[in-house]
Every structure is written in C-alpha cells, then in structure tokens.
Amino acid sequence: MLAGANRITSGDDYKMVVRRGVRVVGPHLVAYLRRNPDGEPVRFGFIVAKNVGNAVRRNRVRRRLKAASFSLLPSVRPGTDVVIRALPSANDVSWPELYSEVEGALAKYQRPAVTLRVDPASNPVNR
C-alpha cells in the first residue's frame, strides 16, 4: 500500500496535475503526470468513476492500480505527481495487462525528449 507521503490527497493538487500535466492515453486508463515544483516524493492519485462499474468493481480496479503504482514507485523520478484515471474498460482487463499499461505510461513520461538538430550546411534547400 502507498504511504501517506506518496498519495495525492488535496483536490487542488488533483486539479493541478490533471489540468497542467502531461497526458498519456492508453486503452484502459489515462495517466496525467507533472513535475511537482516543491520537490516532494513521488505522489499518486486515482480516479475511478461510476462508469467503471458498481462499488465492488471500482474498488477492485482502484486496488489494482494502487498495487501497480506501489511496485513501480522506485522507477519514477522523485518529485513527480501522477494521477491515473481508469476508463470503463479497466474493469474487464487482466492484472498483467493493467500493470504493463501503468508501467508504459510512466516510462513514456520519463523518456527523454528527442531533439532533432539540423546542420544548416547539410540542408539541401541551402545548396
């Protein structure tokens, strides 16, 4: 289970991550990731709406997301806030598939951006 320091508890913090964070969309979830300016430890928040299913199904999805986040916690850069929104299809997905989707969303965010630099001398338009 995630420690209190690793959970987003404030509604304002949820809003900030969802509105200003980077969105990574998958078939069963949407992950919002944002660097925390305060440099706090990695924090996770979960949104599992009623369209996912009844209370039993929503809680099962939430527990699975928490378990995946807990095991992936060491691989996330410190100071990152993550909000994971479960889509209705998350209810029917297997544990390994859900885990790999969370892992992929975190990896996609942490991948360094590739910058293409073009040498003006080698540009065929300038010849």
DOROVO-173231 format. One record per residue: residue number from 1; x, y, z of N, C-alpha, C in turn. Coordinates in pm, whole numbers, plus 50000, padded with zeros to 5 digits. Atoms other than C-alpha are relative to their C-alpha. Example, Ala and Ser with C-alpha at 12.3 -4.5 7.8 and 13.67 -1.06 7.14 Angstrom:
<nodes>
NODE    i    n_u    n_v    n_w   ca_u   ca_v   ca_w    c_u    c_v    c_w
NODE    1  50089  49881  50000  51230  49550  50780  50090  50120  50000
NODE    2  49918  49881  49994  51367  49894  50714  49923  50109  50073
</nodes>
This chain:
<nodes>
NODE    i    n_u    n_v    n_w   ca_u   ca_v   ca_w    c_u    c_v    c_w
NODE    1  50084  49881  50000  50000  50000  50000  50088  50124  50000
NODE    2  49924  49876  50007  50117  50351  49927  49998  50072  50133
NODE    3  49991  49922  49877  50239  50554  50222  49930  50134  49980
NODE    4  50069  49871  50007  50067  50881  50305  50078  50104  49922
NODE    5  49918  49903  50073  50359  51078  50164  49996  49977  49850
NODE    6  50004  50033  50142  50310  50904  49829  49859  50007  49941
NODE    7  50137  49988  50050  49941  50992  49790  49964  50146  49980
NODE    8  50057  49867  50021  49775  51299  49644  49867  50001  50073
NODE    9  50121  49997  49919  49505  51394  49893  49916  50125  49979
NODE   10  50071  49873  50016  49412  51751  49807  49933  50008  49863
NODE   11  50072  49980  50125  49151  51827  49544  50070  50099  49909
NODE   12  49927  49901  50080  49356  52126  49432  50120  49936  49931
NODE   13  49886  50070  50060  49657  51900  49372  49954  49912  49884
NODE   14  50056  50080  50109  49441  51664  49163  49974  50090  49878
NODE   15  50033  49908  50110  49316  51959  48955  50126  50048  49929
NODE   16  49877  49947  50058  49667  52094  48903  50066  49896  49909
NODE   17  49936  50105  50080  49803  51761  48777  49917  49971  49875
NODE   18  50086  50033  50115  49503  51689  48552  49999  50113  49898
NODE   19  50011  49887  50092  49487  52038  48403  50133  50039  49938
NODE   20  49871  49952  50049  49857  52113  48366  50102  49891  49973
NODE   21  49906  50109  50018  50016  51772  48348  50002  49946  49857
NODE   22  49989  50069  50128  50124  51563  48052  49903  49883  50003
NODE   23  50100  50106  50005  49850  51324  47944  50053  49885  49914
NODE   24  49962  50121  50073  49934  50967  47841  49875  49912  49997
NODE   25  50126  50073  50016  49632  50780  47700  50029  49857  49959
NODE   26  49992  50141  50034  49601  50404  47691  49860  49945  49980
NODE   27  50133  50056  50024  49318  50166  47611  49914  49985  50125
NODE   28  50076  50024  49878  49219  50121  47977  50017  50109  50106
NODE   29  49979  49893  49902  49347  50430  48157  50059  50122  49933
NODE   30  49937  49875  50040  49457  50789  48120  50086  50042  50117
NODE   31  49908  49958  49894  49763  50896  48317  50037  50146  49977
NODE   32  49958  49861  50002  49837  51259  48398  50124  50010  50088
NODE   33  49874  49994  49927  50195  51329  48504  50053  50142  49998
NODE   34  49950  49863  49989  50352  51651  48627  50111  50005  50103
NODE   35  49894  49977  49904  50672  51758  48797  49945  50088  50112
NODE   36  50045  49922  49885  50599  51884  49148  50106  50105  50031
NODE   37  49900  49896  49977  50769  52221  49197  50057  49999  50142
NODE   38  49951  50005  49863  50805  52153  49570  50105  49891  50020
NODE   39  49900  50106  49990  51029  51852  49501  49965  49893  50102
NODE   40  50044  50102  49904  50824  51624  49722  50025  49861  49942
NODE   41  49985  50135  50056  50843  51246  49686  49893  49973  49895
NODE   42  50098  50038  50102  50652  51072  49409  49865  49984  50067
NODE   43  50135  50011  49945  50278  51103  49469  49905  49949  49893
NODE   44  50099  50058  50089  49994  50905  49312  49860  50036  50046
NODE   45  50141  49981  49973  49623  50977  49288  49922  49917  49899
NODE   46  50079  50088  50084  49347  50764  49139  49859  50053  49986
NODE   47  50137  49960  50028  49017  50849  48974  49932  49880  49936
NODE   48  50077  50114  50053  48775  50560  48927  49853  50039  50013
NODE   49  50136  49948  50000  48434  50694  48828  49897  49888  49997
NODE   50  50108  50098  49996  48097  50522  48847  49979  49928  49867
NODE   51  50018  50067  50129  48106  50441  48477  50088  49876  49987
NODE   52  49917  50121  50000  48369  50175  48558  49919  49879  50047
NODE   53  50083  50110  49951  48110  49966  48742  49947  50032  50138
NODE   54  50052  49978  49865  47950  49919  49081  50116  50015  50099
NODE   55  49898  49970  49900  48137  49983  49406  50104  49889  50012
NODE   56  49908  50112  49988  48290  49636  49420  50101  50002  49885
NODE   57  49912  49997  50117  48432  49664  49068  50093  50121  50003
NODE   58  49916  49879  49991  48555  50022  49119  50111  49980  50101
NODE   59  49898  50020  49898  48736  49925  49438  50105  49898  49955
NODE   60  49903  50098  50051  48896  49624  49267  50096  50066  49903
NODE   61  49915  49928  50094  49025  49847  48987  50094  50093  50076
NODE   62  49917  49909  49922  49149  50102  49241  50111  49925  50075
NODE   63  49898  50080  49930  49330  49832  49443  50108  49952  49903
NODE   64  49901  50043  50100  49497  49701  49128  50090  50115  49959
NODE   65  49919  49883  50037  49610  50050  49029  50096  50038  50112
NODE   66  49913  49971  49886  49747  50109  49378  50114  49900  50011
NODE   67  49896  50103  49993  49935  49778  49372  50104  50021  49890
NODE   68  49907  49974  50110  50087  49857  49032  50086  50122  50032
NODE   69  49927  49878  49967  50186  50206  49150  50103  49975  50109
NODE   70  49909  50030  49890  50342  50071  49468  50124  49926  49949
NODE   71  49886  50076  50049  50560  49825  49280  50086  50080  49902
NODE   72  49925  49917  50094  50662  50087  49022  50057  50127  50064
NODE   73  49957  49878  49929  50734  50358  49282  50150  50028  49987
NODE   74  49857  49970  50011  51115  50317  49275  50045  50043  49861
NODE   75  49958  49968  50136  51125  50361  48897  49957  50140  49955
NODE   76  50049  49868  50038  50959  50704  48898  50092  50106  50061
NODE   77  49914  49892  49952  51166  51022  48927  49939  50069  50121
NODE   78  50053  49925  49884  51131  51194  49267  49946  50135  49956
NODE   79  50061  49871  50032  50911  51500  49258  49896  49992  49890
NODE   80  50101  50017  50105  50660  51356  49010  49865  49973  50064
NODE   81  50138  50028  49960  50285  51369  49065  49932  49925  49887
NODE   82  50066  50085  50099  50080  51103  48887  49854  49983  50041
NODE   83  50142  50029  49979  49701  51087  48857  49959  49902  49891
NODE   84  50042  50101  50094  49559  50776  48694  49847  49993  50002
NODE   85  50146  50007  50016  49202  50785  48562  49968  49868  49930
NODE   86  50040  50128  50059  49051  50441  48499  49885  50021  49903
NODE   87  50108  49997  50097  48839  50405  48189  49909  49880  50023
NODE   88  50093  50112  49974  48533  50174  48186  50056  49863  49962
NODE   89  49945  50129  50042  48729  49901  48005  50101  49944  50101
NODE   90  49905  50048  49899  48971  49878  48304  49938  49893  50089
NODE   91  50070  50097  49918  48708  49670  48480  50022  49857  49951
NODE   92  49994  50134  50058  48749  49375  48242  50141  49955  49962
NODE   93  49864  50032  50043  49125  49379  48186  50072  49914  50104
NODE   94  49924  50085  49908  49366  49126  48335  50104  50082  50075
NODE   95  49900  49932  49917  49616  49222  48605  50129  50027  49922
NODE   96  49875  49970  50071  49929  49181  48385  49985  50110  49895
NODE   97  50021  49898  50102  49779  49397  48111  49986  50139  50064
NODE   98  50015  49872  49930  49678  49673  48356  50135  50048  50054
NODE   99  49868  49966  49946  50022  49661  48520  50090  50053  49889
NODE  100  49913  49957  50109  50202  49689  48187  49955  50134  49943
NODE  101  50047  49870  50049  49981  49981  48086  50044  50114  50092
NODE  102  49951  49899  49904  50066  50173  48405  50151  50018  49982
NODE  103  49855  49995  50019  50433  50085  48356  50036  50076  49872
NODE  104  49974  49932  50126  50422  50204  47995  49973  50149  50006
NODE  105  50032  49858  49986  50258  50534  48086  50110  50073  50077
NODE  106  49893  49938  49922  50524  50607  48347  50129  50007  49919
NODE  107  49878  50002  50081  50805  50507  48110  49993  50103  49888
NODE  108  50016  49904  50110  50664  50722  47830  50025  50142  50048
NODE  109  49979  49866  49944  50665  51029  48054  50146  50024  50031
NODE  110  49862  49982  49955  51018  50970  48178  50102  49987  49888
NODE  111  49910  50013  50114  51166  50901  47834  50050  50139  49962
NODE  112  49950  49867  50039  51397  51188  47737  49950  50039  49861
NODE  113  50049  49950  50129  51269  51403  47457  50113  49999  49899
NODE  114  49902  50003  50108  51447  51358  47128  49992  50131  49926
NODE  115  49994  49874  50071  51558  51680  46971  50078  49980  49871
NODE  116  49932  50011  50128  51643  51684  46604  50069  50132  49970
NODE  117  49924  49881  50035  51917  51925  46516  50047  49985  49856
NODE  118  49963  50003  50140  51970  52005  46153  50114  50098  49978
NODE  119  49887  49915  50034  52302  52138  46036  49963  50080  49877
NODE  120  50042  49919  50115  52223  52433  45806  50084  49972  49874
NODE  121  49914  50025  50115  52519  52343  45585  49959  49873  49925
NODE  122  50039  50125  50064  52382  51993  45517  49857  50003  49946
NODE  123  50138  49990  50047  52032  52116  45435  49999  50016  49849
NODE  124  49998  49993  50146  51964  52050  45063  49934  50127  49945
NODE  125  50066  49878  50047  51749  52363  45038  50102  50114  49988
NODE  126  49901  49892  50000  52052  52584  45114  50109  49980  49896
NODE  127  49891  50025  50097  52270  52430  44841  49978  50074  49871
</nodes>
